[in-house]
Amino acid sequence: MADTDADVDVNATTVEYDGPAGGWGSLKGIARVFGEEWATPAVVETLMRQNKPKGFMCVSCSWTKPADYHTFEFCENGAKATLWELTSLRCTPDFFATHSVTELRGWNDFDLEQQGRLTHPMCYDAVTDHYVPCEWQEAF
């Protein structure tokens, strides 16, 4: 049984939920992602501004800011997407020097995401089949 009372088949592309959407199950799922991403406590402040006046829209679906909002009003997927965006994991050029693009094509999305946020602009070198660091001007 998964954290959100879902039956999860790792070979399936969908997850079936037996419980209600939201509530304590959602909070538990958000807390799990918070722990996995090693996000800082400041992320809680960021989530408190999600879909609020003078805040920002959900990075997952751009759900609008409601006129009558609640402090903890945001969807589970939106909160998880925000946490994934604010991860403390970092992916340096050394990672791309070690792994070719052909190799990385065989990786699943989750494992690629777990390498973290890019620390440098990168461009593809067809001769070596690797991403290599470049200057911002070249990246653009």
Residue, then its C-alpha position, 0 to 999 in steps of 0.5 A: m500500500a502506497d503512502t496515499d492509500a493507492d495501489v501502485d503497479v510499478n509497471a503501470t502508467t497510472v495510479e488508482y486511489d481508493g481514498p479521497a483526494g486531498g486531506w491527510g493523505s495528500l499532506k503525507g504525500i507532500a511530506r514524503v516528497f519534501g523529505e526526498e528532495w531535501a528541500t529547506p524549511a523555507v519551502v513551506e513559506t513558498l508553498m504558503r504563497q502558491n495560488k495566493p494574492k501577491g504569490f504565484m500560480c501553480v507550477s504544475c497546472s497554473w491553477t488560478k488564485p481563488a478570491d476566497y482562499h485558505t492558507f493551505e489551499f493548493c493541490e497535492n500535485g502542484a505542491k509536489a511540482t513546486l518541491w521538485e522545482l526547489t530541490s537541493l539536488r544539483c547536476t553538474p557538468d561532471f555528470f554529463a561527462t560520465h554519461s552519453v546522451t544515448e545512455l541517458r535516453g535509456w534512463n526513466d524520467f524519475d532517475l533523470e529528475q533525481q540528478g537535480r537541477l542543472t548548474h551550468p548551461m549545456c549544449y549537445d556535442a554530436v561528435t562525443d554524444h555528450y552534453v558539454p558546458c557552454e556560455w549562456q550566449e551559446a545556450f541561447 
